[in-house]
Amino acid sequence: MFGPLKRFEHTKVYDVAAAAPLVGFYGWGLSRDLPMLAQYLAELKNDGFGPVALVGALVMGLSLAFAGLIIVMVFIRTLPIKKSSGIAPRAVALIGAFGGLSMLRLPPSTLPLWLDIASFAIIFSGMCGLLISFAWLRRSFSVLPQARALVMGGPYALVRHPVYLFEEIMFFGVMLQFSQPWAFVIFAAQLCFQLARIPFEERVLKEAFPEYYEYSARTARLIPGIY
């Protein structure tokens, strides 16, 4: 009985099925936000493209591209060579990845124009970095601590976890847009889970790829020369 189940766990069907909630979440986001972006662009065409509105439209477009890329990567990614065991690594990874989204439930803050533009610019830069990092990850993408392939090029030649770095940059920009101090509390908590997520992932990668030891010795985790 357990033999066929174990074999099924190493199939692409199982890999996609396990990621069905992730695909559903981002698919729902696409179906909701695409019409919103079209309506937003139509309103901008009539009212004029101010700096905040223009950056906001770019952020919305990048957000849609990001969601679509995640869905595609789930279907094309390779099967994992090694996975973490236990509930803790999975729970920490999920909270680290999605906990910051709870900020969206807070009341928006009223910002001066310069800070509004700065916030959107920070979000935009974080999302650009995320897309570049995912482009290098290609078929080794995963949310949970899993080893699919060892990527050491592009942004991964500078830091071991560029996706997490750019996620935090993006969430920092989002945090500025919402009511304080609660948005900062959520951001700080999410950052703690993100930092706790890293050792779980690195443990799996070291078990799967012995060369990860040498790679980790010459690269920083998140910020070159600091951490």
LOVEXZA-862091 format. One record per residue (C-alpha): x, y, z; chain. Coordinates in steps of 0.05 Angstrom, whole numbers, plus 5000, padded with zeros to 4 digits. Each point is the difference from the previous one (the first is absolute). Last residue first. Example, Ala and Ser with C-alpha at 12.3 -4.5 7.8 and 13.67 -1.06 7.14 Angstrom:
BEGIN
@c1=5273 | c2=4979 | c3=5143 | chain=A $
@c1=4973 | c2=4931 | c3=5013 | chain=A $
! end
This chain:
BEGIN
@c1=5494 | c2=5780 | c3=5132 | chain=A $
@c1=5042 | c2=5063 | c3=4996 | chain=A $
@c1=5053 | c2=4996 | c3=4945 | chain=A $
@c1=4949 | c2=4986 | c3=4946 | chain=A $
@c1=4928 | c2=5004 | c3=5026 | chain=A $
@c1=4954 | c2=4939 | c3=4999 | chain=A $
@c1=5036 | c2=4934 | c3=5014 | chain=A $
@c1=5070 | c2=5023 | c3=4982 | chain=A $
@c1=5042 | c2=4962 | c3=4950 | chain=A $
@c1=5069 | c2=4967 | c3=5002 | chain=A $
@c1=4989 | c2=4948 | c3=5055 | chain=A $
@c1=4929 | c2=4986 | c3=4977 | chain=A $
@c1=5026 | c2=4977 | c3=4932 | chain=A $
@c1=5053 | c2=4955 | c3=5032 | chain=A $
@c1=4948 | c2=4966 | c3=5044 | chain=A $
@c1=4950 | c2=4998 | c3=4942 | chain=A $
@c1=5048 | c2=4954 | c3=4962 | chain=A $
@c1=4973 | c2=4942 | c3=5042 | chain=A $
@c1=4933 | c2=5007 | c3=4964 | chain=A $
@c1=4939 | c2=4963 | c3=5027 | chain=A $
@c1=5016 | c2=5001 | c3=5075 | chain=A $
@c1=5028 | c2=5071 | c3=4995 | chain=A $
@c1=4937 | c2=5022 | c3=4963 | chain=A $
@c1=4954 | c2=4970 | c3=5053 | chain=A $
@c1=5038 | c2=5035 | c3=5057 | chain=A $
@c1=5001 | c2=5065 | c3=4960 | chain=A $
@c1=4924 | c2=5000 | c3=4996 | chain=A $
@c1=4989 | c2=4989 | c3=5074 | chain=A $
@c1=5054 | c2=5052 | c3=5016 | chain=A $
@c1=4965 | c2=5052 | c3=4955 | chain=A $
@c1=4930 | c2=4995 | c3=5027 | chain=A $
@c1=5018 | c2=5031 | c3=5068 | chain=A $
@c1=5020 | c2=5064 | c3=4964 | chain=A $
@c1=4933 | c2=5001 | c3=4962 | chain=A $
@c1=4963 | c2=4986 | c3=5065 | chain=A $
@c1=5034 | c2=5059 | c3=5033 | chain=A $
@c1=4986 | c2=5044 | c3=4939 | chain=A $
@c1=4926 | c2=4982 | c3=5004 | chain=A $
@c1=4998 | c2=5022 | c3=5072 | chain=A $
@c1=5034 | c2=5066 | c3=4984 | chain=A $
@c1=4953 | c2=5014 | c3=4942 | chain=A $
@c1=4939 | c2=4983 | c3=5042 | chain=A $
@c1=5024 | c2=5047 | c3=5056 | chain=A $
@c1=5015 | c2=5054 | c3=4948 | chain=A $
@c1=4930 | c2=4996 | c3=4972 | chain=A $
@c1=4972 | c2=5004 | c3=5070 | chain=A $
@c1=5037 | c2=5064 | c3=5018 | chain=A $
@c1=4975 | c2=5028 | c3=4955 | chain=A $
@c1=4944 | c2=4996 | c3=4948 | chain=A $
@c1=5020 | c2=4979 | c3=4930 | chain=A $
@c1=5040 | c2=5025 | c3=4941 | chain=A $
@c1=5068 | c2=4999 | c3=5034 | chain=A $
@c1=4993 | c2=4925 | c3=5011 | chain=A $
@c1=4994 | c2=4989 | c3=4925 | chain=A $
@c1=5069 | c2=5031 | c3=4989 | chain=A $
@c1=5029 | c2=4956 | c3=5055 | chain=A $
@c1=4965 | c2=4940 | c3=4969 | chain=A $
@c1=5035 | c2=5012 | c3=4934 | chain=A $
@c1=5069 | c2=5007 | c3=5031 | chain=A $
@c1=4985 | c2=4938 | c3=5042 | chain=A $
@c1=4981 | c2=4961 | c3=4938 | chain=A $
@c1=5063 | c2=5025 | c3=4966 | chain=A $
@c1=5044 | c2=4970 | c3=5054 | chain=A $
@c1=4960 | c2=4935 | c3=5003 | chain=A $
@c1=5007 | c2=4989 | c3=4925 | chain=A $
@c1=5074 | c2=5019 | c3=5003 | chain=A $
@c1=5014 | c2=4941 | c3=5047 | chain=A $
@c1=5072 | c2=4977 | c3=4992 | chain=A $
@c1=5029 | c2=5068 | c3=4986 | chain=A $
@c1=5047 | c2=5027 | c3=4946 | chain=A $
@c1=5006 | c2=4941 | c3=4952 | chain=A $
@c1=4926 | c2=4986 | c3=5012 | chain=A $
@c1=4984 | c2=5067 | c3=4966 | chain=A $
@c1=5024 | c2=4969 | c3=4934 | chain=A $
@c1=5030 | c2=4931 | c3=5010 | chain=A $
@c1=5002 | c2=4950 | c3=5057 | chain=A $
@c1=4936 | c2=4959 | c3=4991 | chain=A $
@c1=5002 | c2=4930 | c3=5031 | chain=A $
@c1=4943 | c2=4958 | c3=4975 | chain=A $
@c1=4936 | c2=4971 | c3=5030 | chain=A $
@c1=5013 | c2=5003 | c3=5075 | chain=A $
@c1=4939 | c2=5013 | c3=5043 | chain=A $
@c1=4983 | c2=5046 | c3=5058 | chain=A $
@c1=4929 | c2=5021 | c3=4982 | chain=A $
@c1=4987 | c2=5056 | c3=4950 | chain=A $
@c1=5034 | c2=4968 | c3=4941 | chain=A $
@c1=5031 | c2=5022 | c3=4934 | chain=A $
@c1=5054 | c2=4954 | c3=4969 | chain=A $
@c1=4973 | c2=5005 | c3=4929 | chain=A $
@c1=5020 | c2=5073 | c3=4987 | chain=A $
@c1=5040 | c2=5024 | c3=5060 | chain=A $
@c1=5036 | c2=5051 | c3=4957 | chain=A $
@c1=4935 | c2=5030 | c3=4974 | chain=A $
@c1=4973 | c2=4996 | c3=5071 | chain=A $
@c1=5057 | c2=5046 | c3=5023 | chain=A $
@c1=4986 | c2=5049 | c3=4944 | chain=A $
@c1=4926 | c2=5001 | c3=5016 | chain=A $
@c1=5014 | c2=5010 | c3=5074 | chain=A $
@c1=5048 | c2=5057 | c3=4987 | chain=A $
@c1=4947 | c2=5035 | c3=4957 | chain=A $
@c1=4950 | c2=4989 | c3=5056 | chain=A $
@c1=5046 | c2=5031 | c3=5052 | chain=A $
@c1=5015 | c2=5060 | c3=4955 | chain=A $
@c1=4925 | c2=5012 | c3=4988 | chain=A $
@c1=4983 | c2=4995 | c3=5074 | chain=A $
@c1=5055 | c2=5049 | c3=5017 | chain=A $
@c1=4977 | c2=5048 | c3=4945 | chain=A $
@c1=4928 | c2=4993 | c3=5025 | chain=A $
@c1=5022 | c2=5021 | c3=5070 | chain=A $
@c1=5044 | c2=5056 | c3=4974 | chain=A $
@c1=4942 | c2=5029 | c3=4959 | chain=A $
@c1=4954 | c2=4998 | c3=5061 | chain=A $
@c1=5056 | c2=5029 | c3=5043 | chain=A $
@c1=5009 | c2=5059 | c3=4953 | chain=A $
@c1=4925 | c2=5012 | c3=4994 | chain=A $
@c1=4987 | c2=5002 | c3=5075 | chain=A $
@c1=4969 | c2=4936 | c3=5026 | chain=A $
@c1=4930 | c2=4984 | c3=5023 | chain=A $
@c1=5000 | c2=4929 | c3=5028 | chain=A $
@c1=4957 | c2=4942 | c3=4974 | chain=A $
@c1=4958 | c2=4963 | c3=5051 | chain=A $
@c1=5027 | c2=4930 | c3=5015 | chain=A $
@c1=4979 | c2=4937 | c3=4963 | chain=A $
@c1=5056 | c2=5008 | c3=4949 | chain=A $
@c1=5050 | c2=4992 | c3=5057 | chain=A $
@c1=4979 | c2=4927 | c3=5003 | chain=A $
@c1=5041 | c2=4991 | c3=4936 | chain=A $
@c1=5063 | c2=5000 | c3=5042 | chain=A $
@c1=4985 | c2=4931 | c3=5026 | chain=A $
@c1=5004 | c2=4970 | c3=4930 | chain=A $
@c1=5072 | c2=4977 | c3=4989 | chain=A $
@c1=5026 | c2=5000 | c3=5071 | chain=A $
@c1=4935 | c2=4970 | c3=5025 | chain=A $
@c1=5004 | c2=4944 | c3=4948 | chain=A $
@c1=5074 | c2=4987 | c3=5012 | chain=A $
@c1=4993 | c2=4998 | c3=5076 | chain=A $
@c1=4942 | c2=4951 | c3=4995 | chain=A $
@c1=5038 | c2=4955 | c3=4952 | chain=A $
@c1=5064 | c2=4999 | c3=5041 | chain=A $
@c1=4959 | c2=4988 | c3=5065 | chain=A $
@c1=4956 | c2=4943 | c3=4974 | chain=A $
@c1=5053 | c2=4946 | c3=4994 | chain=A $
@c1=5048 | c2=4979 | c3=4944 | chain=A $
@c1=5035 | c2=5043 | c3=4949 | chain=A $
@c1=5001 | c2=4975 | c3=4929 | chain=A $
@c1=5056 | c2=4973 | c3=4955 | chain=A $
@c1=5007 | c2=4988 | c3=4925 | chain=A $
@c1=4938 | c2=5040 | c3=4984 | chain=A $
@c1=4966 | c2=4990 | c3=4932 | chain=A $
@c1=5017 | c2=5051 | c3=4946 | chain=A $
@c1=4959 | c2=5063 | c3=4991 | chain=A $
@c1=4957 | c2=5009 | c3=4937 | chain=A $
@c1=4930 | c2=4999 | c3=5031 | chain=A $
@c1=5017 | c2=5039 | c3=5064 | chain=A $
@c1=5042 | c2=5049 | c3=4960 | chain=A $
@c1=4940 | c2=5019 | c3=4956 | chain=A $
@c1=4957 | c2=5017 | c3=5061 | chain=A $
@c1=5055 | c2=5041 | c3=5032 | chain=A $
@c1=5012 | c2=5038 | c3=4935 | chain=A $
@c1=4927 | c2=5019 | c3=4994 | chain=A $
@c1=5000 | c2=5028 | c3=5071 | chain=A $
@c1=5064 | c2=5040 | c3=4987 | chain=A $
@c1=4974 | c2=5028 | c3=4935 | chain=A $
@c1=4936 | c2=5022 | c3=5035 | chain=A $
@c1=5040 | c2=5034 | c3=5055 | chain=A $
@c1=5045 | c2=5032 | c3=4948 | chain=A $
@c1=4939 | c2=5031 | c3=4967 | chain=A $
@c1=4972 | c2=5025 | c3=5066 | chain=A $
@c1=5068 | c2=5030 | c3=5018 | chain=A $
@c1=5003 | c2=5035 | c3=4932 | chain=A $
@c1=4930 | c2=5028 | c3=5009 | chain=A $
@c1=5019 | c2=5026 | c3=5069 | chain=A $
@c1=5063 | c2=5032 | c3=4971 | chain=A $
@c1=4956 | c2=5037 | c3=4950 | chain=A $
@c1=4948 | c2=5020 | c3=5051 | chain=A $
@c1=5052 | c2=5028 | c3=5047 | chain=A $
@c1=5035 | c2=5039 | c3=4945 | chain=A $
@c1=4935 | c2=5027 | c3=4969 | chain=A $
@c1=4973 | c2=4969 | c3=4936 | chain=A $
@c1=4939 | c2=5039 | c3=4978 | chain=A $
@c1=4927 | c2=4996 | c3=5020 | chain=A $
@c1=4971 | c2=4966 | c3=4938 | chain=A $
@c1=5057 | c2=4953 | c3=4985 | chain=A $
@c1=5010 | c2=4989 | c3=5074 | chain=A $
@c1=4928 | c2=4976 | c3=5006 | chain=A $
@c1=5010 | c2=4951 | c3=4943 | chain=A $
@c1=5065 | c2=4975 | c3=5032 | chain=A $
@c1=4964 | c2=4988 | c3=5066 | chain=A $
@c1=4943 | c2=4962 | c3=4965 | chain=A $
@c1=5049 | c2=4955 | c3=4964 | chain=A $
@c1=5040 | c2=4990 | c3=5065 | chain=A $
@c1=4937 | c2=4982 | c3=5038 | chain=A $
@c1=4978 | c2=4951 | c3=4945 | chain=A $
@c1=5068 | c2=4965 | c3=5006 | chain=A $
@c1=4999 | c2=5003 | c3=5077 | chain=A $
@c1=4944 | c2=4952 | c3=5017 | chain=A $
@c1=5014 | c2=4944 | c3=4950 | chain=A $
@c1=5074 | c2=5006 | c3=5012 | chain=A $
@c1=4992 | c2=4998 | c3=5076 | chain=A $
@c1=4956 | c2=4938 | c3=4995 | chain=A $
@c1=5054 | c2=4967 | c3=4958 | chain=A $
@c1=5051 | c2=5019 | c3=5052 | chain=A $
@c1=4961 | c2=4967 | c3=5056 | chain=A $
@c1=4979 | c2=4941 | c3=4958 | chain=A $
@c1=5071 | c2=4986 | c3=4977 | chain=A $
@c1=5024 | c2=5002 | c3=5073 | chain=A $
@c1=4942 | c2=4956 | c3=5024 | chain=A $
@c1=5016 | c2=4951 | c3=4943 | chain=A $
@c1=5074 | c2=4994 | c3=5019 | chain=A $
@c1=4992 | c2=4929 | c3=5028 | chain=A $
@c1=4961 | c2=4982 | c3=4937 | chain=A $
@c1=5057 | c2=5025 | c3=4956 | chain=A $
@c1=5053 | c2=4959 | c3=5036 | chain=A $
@c1=4953 | c2=4939 | c3=5004 | chain=A $
@c1=4988 | c2=5001 | c3=4925 | chain=A $
@c1=5075 | c2=5010 | c3=4988 | chain=A $
@c1=5015 | c2=4934 | c3=5034 | chain=A $
@c1=5043 | c2=4985 | c3=5060 | chain=A $
@c1=4942 | c2=4999 | c3=5051 | chain=A $
@c1=4967 | c2=4948 | c3=4955 | chain=A $
@c1=5057 | c2=4952 | c3=5013 | chain=A $
@c1=4990 | c2=5007 | c3=5075 | chain=A $
@c1=4926 | c2=4988 | c3=4992 | chain=A $
@c1=5013 | c2=4938 | c3=4957 | chain=A $
@c1=5047 | c2=4971 | c3=5053 | chain=A $
@c1=4956 | c2=5018 | c3=5060 | chain=A $
@c1=4946 | c2=4951 | c3=4980 | chain=A $
! end
